[in-house]
Amino acid sequence: MPVRKSIAGIARKGNTYLIMKRKPGGSMGETWEFPGGKVEGDESFEEAMHREWLEELEVDIAMGDELGQVSFSNKGQEYLLFGFYVEPVSEEWILHEHTRFLWATKEEILALPLSDSDRDLAAYLP
């Protein structure tokens, strides 16, 4: 089975980063994550990031440099998660997949209930 690719957008404000709490339900319900999702078909990372932020938050982003990448498994499928810095064009977002958001320091983020992949990605934060 081929490795699937996922992306996560890391928005930064000073020494804080945007983190979102998933809606209840499913194995990852009510955990915190960096917004993003699966790369579909032949999408580029940038195309996937724009699509995911529009779907999840109804806001577009400017994409920056790669922060890092981590591997993880979900339901027998292997994934590579690529984290990229992003700059949202607005903070007037609508939460479709999440119930809350926080601007938090790296230490505060690591103290939250995160998925293993987002915790591994958060370790790359400066």
N, CA, C and O of each residue as an XYZ file, in Angstrom:
504
protein
N       0.844     -1.178      0.000
C       0.000      0.000      0.000
C       0.893      1.246      0.000
O       1.789      1.354      0.837
N       0.665      2.182     -0.919
C       1.519      3.379     -0.985
C       1.310      4.283      0.230
O       0.254      4.271      0.862
N       2.341      5.061      0.538
C       2.271      6.027      1.631
C       1.472      7.235      1.154
O       1.756      7.795      0.096
N       0.467      7.636      1.943
C      -0.334      8.826      1.628
C       0.343     10.047      2.230
O       1.104      9.933      3.191
N       0.067     11.200      1.670
C       0.641     12.454      2.160
C      -0.449     13.311      2.766
O      -1.563     13.397      2.250
N      -0.100     13.945      3.877
C      -0.975     14.904      4.541
C      -0.183     16.177      4.795
O       1.047     16.163      4.833
N      -0.903     17.274      4.969
C      -0.262     18.559      5.241
C      -0.889     19.186      6.485
O      -2.047     18.928      6.816
N      -0.102     20.009      7.160
C      -0.578     20.774      8.305
C      -0.039     22.192      8.174
O       1.138     22.395      7.876
N      -0.910     23.166      8.397
C      -0.523     24.569      8.315
C      -0.210     25.125      9.687
O      -1.027     25.042     10.604
N       0.977     25.693      9.821
C       1.430     26.249     11.089
C       1.424     27.771     10.972
O       2.326     28.362     10.379
N       0.393     28.398     11.547
C       0.322     29.861     11.565
C       1.017     30.347     12.832
O       0.828     29.783     13.910
N       1.817     31.390     12.697
C       2.611     31.895     13.819
C       2.296     33.363     14.058
O       2.161     34.149     13.121
N       2.181     33.715     15.339
C       2.001     35.098     15.748
C       2.926     35.319     16.939
O       2.634     34.871     18.048
N       4.046     36.013     16.710
C       5.039     36.176     17.772
C       5.593     34.826     18.173
O       6.112     34.089     17.334
N       5.484     34.493     19.467
C       5.969     33.182     19.926
C       4.815     32.209     20.148
O       4.951     31.238     20.893
N       3.663     32.473     19.493
C       2.521     31.567     19.597
C       2.153     31.008     18.230
O       2.488     31.571     17.189
N       1.450     29.874     18.273
C       1.065     29.164     17.056
C      -0.416     28.818     17.149
O      -0.941     28.574     18.235
N      -1.083     28.799     15.994
C      -2.503     28.489     15.938
C      -2.720     26.985     16.055
O      -2.137     26.199     15.308
N      -3.559     26.605     16.995
C      -3.905     25.199     17.210
C      -5.421     25.121     17.345
O      -6.036     26.017     17.923
N      -6.032     24.055     16.817
C      -7.489     23.935     16.796
C      -7.944     22.636     17.435
O      -7.278     21.607     17.324
N      -9.094     22.697     18.112
C      -9.663     21.519     18.762
C     -10.706     20.886     17.850
O     -11.664     21.540     17.436
N     -10.510     19.612     17.543
C     -11.445     18.880     16.672
C     -12.799     18.725     17.339
O     -12.915     18.711     18.565
N     -13.811     18.608     16.507
C     -15.151     18.319     17.005
C     -15.171     16.933     17.652
O     -14.311     16.106     17.348
N     -16.137     16.660     18.539
C     -16.254     15.317     19.134
C     -16.566     14.270     18.060
O     -17.115     14.577     17.001
N     -16.198     13.032     18.370
C     -16.497     11.918     17.473
C     -15.252     11.357     16.825
O     -14.276     12.074     16.603
N     -15.289     10.089     16.527
C     -14.158      9.427     15.880
C     -13.007      9.228     16.845
O     -13.055      9.664     17.995
N     -11.981      8.566     16.360
C     -10.840      8.238     17.216
C     -10.035      9.467     17.622
O      -9.334      9.441     18.634
N     -10.129     10.537     16.846
C      -9.344     11.739     17.137
C     -10.206     12.887     17.659
O      -9.720     14.010     17.795
N     -11.465     12.622     17.948
C     -12.376     13.661     18.411
C     -11.861     14.365     19.656
O     -11.334     13.738     20.576
N     -12.023     15.662     19.662
C     -11.672     16.544     20.774
C     -10.177     16.599     21.085
O      -9.787     17.034     22.168
N      -9.339     16.162     20.143
C      -7.906     16.396     20.283
C      -7.582     17.697     19.543
O      -8.380     18.203     18.755
N      -6.407     18.209     19.819
C      -5.960     19.461     19.200
C      -5.055     19.133     18.012
O      -4.348     18.125     18.004
N      -5.098     20.016     17.007
C      -4.310     19.783     15.796
C      -3.984     21.092     15.113
O      -4.579     22.133     15.391
N      -3.017     21.011     14.207
C      -2.752     22.092     13.278
C      -3.675     21.867     12.084
O      -3.765     20.738     11.600
N      -4.369     22.901     11.588
C      -5.296     22.697     10.469
C      -4.598     22.131      9.237
O      -3.458     22.482      8.933
N      -5.301     21.255      8.540
C      -4.767     20.646      7.326
C      -5.512     19.367      7.022
O      -6.626     19.160      7.502
N      -4.902     18.509      6.226
C      -5.551     17.256      5.866
C      -4.786     16.519      4.791
O      -3.611     16.787      4.543
N      -5.471     15.591      4.161
C      -4.848     14.729      3.159
C      -4.629     15.460      1.835
O      -5.439     16.290      1.423
N      -3.522     15.133      1.184
C      -3.250     15.597     -0.173
C      -4.009     14.662     -1.104
O      -3.826     13.447     -1.044
N      -4.852     15.211     -1.956
C      -5.705     14.411     -2.846
C      -5.088     14.302     -4.239
O      -4.603     15.288     -4.793
N      -5.113     13.091     -4.797
C      -4.698     12.873     -6.189
C      -3.345     13.469     -6.509
O      -2.350     13.186     -5.842
N      -3.322     14.303     -7.545
C      -2.060     14.906     -7.974
C      -1.895     16.343     -7.478
O      -1.136     17.119     -8.058
N      -2.613     16.697     -6.398
C      -2.477     18.040     -5.829
C      -1.039     18.288     -5.370
O      -0.353     17.372     -4.917
N      -0.598     19.534     -5.493
C       0.652     19.948     -4.863
C       0.361     20.205     -3.381
O      -0.797     20.313     -2.979
N       1.407     20.302     -2.586
C       1.215     20.629     -1.171
C       0.496     21.975     -1.035
O      -0.390     22.128     -0.194
N       0.878     22.930     -1.853
C       0.266     24.260     -1.781
C      -1.217     24.215     -2.154
O      -2.039     24.842     -1.486
N      -1.563     23.484     -3.205
C      -2.980     23.350     -3.583
C      -3.783     22.687     -2.467
O      -4.895     23.118     -2.160
N      -3.227     21.647     -1.864
C      -3.912     20.954     -0.772
C      -4.088     21.874      0.434
O      -5.141     21.861      1.071
N      -3.075     22.666      0.751
C      -3.156     23.567      1.906
C      -4.244     24.617      1.683
O      -5.047     24.880      2.579
N      -4.272     25.213      0.500
C      -5.324     26.204      0.202
C      -6.706     25.555      0.325
O      -7.602     26.125      0.948
N      -6.883     24.376     -0.260
C      -8.179     23.691     -0.220
C      -8.592     23.368      1.213
O      -9.725     23.638      1.613
N      -7.673     22.791      1.984
C      -8.002     22.394      3.363
C      -8.374     23.602      4.226
O      -9.344     23.531      4.980
N      -7.639     24.694      4.137
C      -7.959     25.875      4.955
C      -9.283     26.490      4.524
O     -10.039     26.982      5.362
N      -9.571     26.467      3.228
C     -10.869     26.970      2.764
C     -12.000     26.071      3.257
O     -13.034     26.573      3.698
N     -11.819     24.744      3.189
C     -12.851     23.810      3.645
C     -13.066     23.888      5.155
O     -14.205     23.894      5.621
N     -11.986     23.947      5.913
C     -12.088     23.892      7.371
C     -12.403     25.237      8.015
O     -13.095     25.292      9.032
N     -11.889     26.342      7.416
C     -11.973     27.649      8.072
C     -12.539     28.769      7.203
O     -12.756     29.880      7.687
N     -12.780     28.484      5.926
C     -13.238     29.489      4.965
C     -12.304     30.691      4.911
O     -12.746     31.838      4.842
N     -11.012     30.408      4.942
C     -10.013     31.462      4.809
C      -8.857     30.929      3.956
O      -8.496     29.755      4.035
N      -8.293     31.815      3.146
C      -7.151     31.421      2.333
C      -5.872     31.747      3.104
O      -5.893     32.464      4.105
N      -4.787     31.215      2.620
C      -3.489     31.382      3.275
C      -2.418     31.708      2.241
O      -2.587     31.448      1.049
N      -1.329     32.272      2.708
C      -0.091     32.344      1.940
C       0.814     31.285      2.547
O       0.996     31.238      3.764
N       1.375     30.444      1.707
C       2.172     29.319      2.206
C       3.641     29.699      2.278
O       4.184     30.344      1.381
N       4.271     29.278      3.375
C       5.683     29.551      3.586
C       6.523     28.293      3.526
O       6.180     27.328      2.844
N       7.625     28.320      4.247
C       8.599     27.236      4.235
C       8.108     26.007      4.988
O       7.214     26.085      5.830
N       8.713     24.879      4.662
C       8.407     23.637      5.370
C       9.051     23.669      6.755
O      10.217     24.034      6.908
N       8.267     23.282      7.757
C       8.767     23.171      9.133
C       9.428     21.819      9.355
O      10.487     21.736      9.978
N       8.799     20.752      8.843
C       9.319     19.404      9.037
C       8.302     18.389      8.586
O       7.211     18.742      8.137
N       8.662     17.116      8.707
C       7.753     16.038      8.330
C       7.886     14.886      9.299
O       8.956     14.627      9.849
N       6.770     14.198      9.495
C       6.727     13.045     10.399
C       5.915     11.950      9.725
O       5.096     12.220      8.846
N       6.149     10.713     10.143
C       5.361      9.600      9.608
C       4.426      9.094     10.694
O       4.718      9.189     11.886
N       3.291      8.551     10.252
C       2.340      7.958     11.188
C       1.464      6.966     10.451
O       1.420      6.949      9.221
N       0.757      6.128     11.226
C      -0.185      5.151     10.680
C      -1.569      5.466     11.201
O      -1.726      5.885     12.348
N      -2.579      5.266     10.360
C      -3.970      5.435     10.760
C      -4.797      4.368     10.056
O      -4.888      4.346      8.829
N      -5.395      3.487     10.845
C      -6.239      2.408     10.321
C      -5.513      1.583      9.261
O      -6.079      1.250      8.220
N      -4.244      1.257      9.544
C      -3.463      0.421      8.649
C      -2.846      1.140      7.464
O      -2.124      0.525      6.680
N      -3.114      2.419      7.318
C      -2.554      3.213      6.214
C      -1.358      4.015      6.731
O      -1.427      4.630      7.796
N      -0.273      4.004      5.974
C       0.916      4.780      6.325
C       0.810      6.177      5.716
O       0.378      6.334      4.574
N       1.206      7.187      6.486
C       1.152      8.585      6.053
C       2.471      9.280      6.327
O       3.213      8.900      7.232
N       2.750     10.293      5.543
C       3.771     11.289      5.835
C       3.033     12.605      6.024
O       2.269     13.022      5.154
N       3.259     13.259      7.157
C       2.650     14.556      7.449
C       3.713     15.625      7.279
O       4.756     15.590      7.933
N       3.440     16.572      6.397
C       4.359     17.668      6.106
C       3.793     18.936      6.735
O       2.670     19.336      6.431
N       4.569     19.567      7.607
C       4.148     20.821      8.232
C       4.775     21.998      7.507
O       5.978     22.013      7.250
N       3.944     22.990      7.178
C       4.407     24.203      6.507
C       3.926     25.417      7.276
O       2.812     25.435      7.799
N       4.779     26.437      7.342
C       4.321     27.706      7.881
C       3.308     28.304      6.913
O       3.485     28.223      5.697
N       2.253     28.899      7.446
C       1.249     29.574      6.630
C       0.917     30.916      7.267
O       1.109     31.120      8.466
N       0.417     31.818      6.444
C      -0.060     33.110      6.907
C      -1.511     33.252      6.448
O      -1.763     33.469      5.263
N      -2.474     33.132      7.378
C      -3.882     33.309      6.974
C      -4.104     34.743      6.490
O      -3.545     35.682      7.057
N      -4.913     34.913      5.452
C      -5.182     36.258      4.934
C      -6.136     37.018      5.852
O      -6.284     38.233      5.720
N      -6.784     36.311      6.784
C      -7.725     36.921      7.717
C      -7.845     36.035      8.944
O      -7.581     34.834      8.881
N      -8.244     36.628     10.057
C      -8.576     35.836     11.246
C     -10.087     35.770     11.430
O     -10.573     35.436     12.511
N     -10.817     36.085     10.386
C     -12.284     35.991     10.379
C     -12.669     34.635      9.818
O     -13.226     34.543      8.724
N     -12.370     33.580     10.570
C     -12.642     32.250     10.065
C     -13.920     31.668     10.652
O     -14.415     32.106     11.691
N     -14.433     30.669      9.950
C     -15.620     29.921     10.375
C     -15.159     28.493     10.630
O     -14.595     27.844      9.749
N     -15.405     28.007     11.852
C     -14.923     26.677     12.235
C     -15.903     25.602     11.781
O     -16.985     25.460     12.351
N     -15.521     24.844     10.748
C     -16.360     23.752     10.246
C     -15.983     22.410     10.862
O     -16.858     21.571     11.074
N     -14.710     22.188     11.153
C     -14.215     20.908     11.647
C     -13.742     20.985     13.096
O     -13.303     19.985     13.663
N     -13.832     22.161     13.686
C     -13.268     22.397     15.012
C     -14.273     23.127     15.899
O     -15.219     23.745     15.410
N     -14.050     23.045     17.215
C     -14.914     23.747     18.171
C     -14.240     24.948     18.803
O     -14.917     25.848     19.300
N     -12.916     24.976     18.791
C     -12.158     26.055     19.421
C     -10.845     26.249     18.695
O     -10.384     25.387     17.947
N     -10.252     27.417     18.940
C      -8.881     27.650     18.500
C      -8.142     28.412     19.582
O      -8.750     29.121     20.384
N      -6.839     28.264     19.599
C      -5.972     28.968     20.538
C      -4.714     29.421     19.820
O      -4.238     28.758     18.899
N      -4.187     30.542     20.246
C      -2.825     30.922     19.910
C      -2.013     30.532     21.140
O      -2.203     31.118     22.205
N      -1.118     29.565     21.022
C      -0.425     29.003     22.172
C       1.067     28.861     21.888
O       1.489     28.719     20.741
N       1.853     28.905     22.962
C       3.290     28.678     22.829
C       3.552     27.194     22.574
O       2.666     26.357     22.743
N       4.761     26.889     22.170
C       5.143     25.489     21.949
C       4.900     24.671     23.212
O       4.356     23.569     23.138
N       5.292     25.191     24.361
C       5.128     24.462     25.619
C       3.647     24.224     25.926
O       3.274     23.139     26.372
N       2.802     25.236     25.690
C       1.360     25.085     25.919
C       0.762     24.053     24.969
O      -0.091     23.259     25.368
N       1.205     24.063     23.717
C       0.707     23.104     22.731
C       1.072     21.679     23.142
O       0.239     20.774     23.076
N       2.308     21.488     23.562
C       2.761     20.143     23.944
C       2.057     19.627     25.192
O       2.081     18.425     25.454
N       1.427     20.516     25.973
C       0.676     20.102     27.160
C      -0.772     19.716     26.819
O      -1.482     19.185     27.673
N      -1.213     19.975     25.589
C      -2.578     19.661     25.167
C      -2.685     18.209     24.701
O      -1.678     17.597     24.344
N      -3.904     17.652     24.704
C      -4.091     16.326     24.105
C      -4.015     16.439     22.577
O      -4.947     16.925     21.936
N      -2.922     15.996     22.015
C      -2.662     16.045     20.570
C      -2.614     14.639     20.012
O      -2.356     13.678     20.738
N      -2.866     14.523     18.707
C      -2.572     13.252     18.049
C      -1.058     13.071     18.067
O      -0.313     14.045     18.176
N      -0.607     11.826     17.960
C       0.837     11.568     17.963
C       1.536     12.313     16.834
O       2.631     12.841     17.025
N       0.908     12.360     15.650
C       1.551     13.013     14.509
C       1.680     14.520     14.738
O       2.719     15.097     14.417
N       0.655     15.164     15.283
C       0.748     16.601     15.554
C       1.734     16.876     16.694
O       2.427     17.893     16.676
N       1.803     15.982     17.684
C       2.788     16.136     18.765
C       4.203     16.042     18.188
O       5.075     16.833     18.548
N       4.429     15.080     17.296
C       5.749     14.942     16.673
C       6.091     16.174     15.841
O       7.236     16.626     15.842
N       5.104     16.718     15.134
C       5.327     17.911     14.324
C       5.582     19.121     15.216
O       6.443     19.942     14.900
N       4.852     19.251     16.325
C       5.030     20.363     17.250
C       6.446     20.387     17.832
O       6.944     21.450     18.203
N       7.086     19.238     17.913
C       8.445     19.170     18.441
C       9.423     19.973     17.567
O      10.475     20.394     18.047
N       9.084     20.184     16.296
C       9.931     20.972     15.392
C       9.805     22.474     15.616
O      10.645     23.238     15.141
N       8.768     22.911     16.332
C       8.572     24.345     16.520
C       9.753     24.960     17.251
O      10.294     24.356     18.178
N      10.162     26.172     16.836
C      11.292     26.805     17.543
C      10.894     27.254     18.944
O      11.719     27.804     19.674
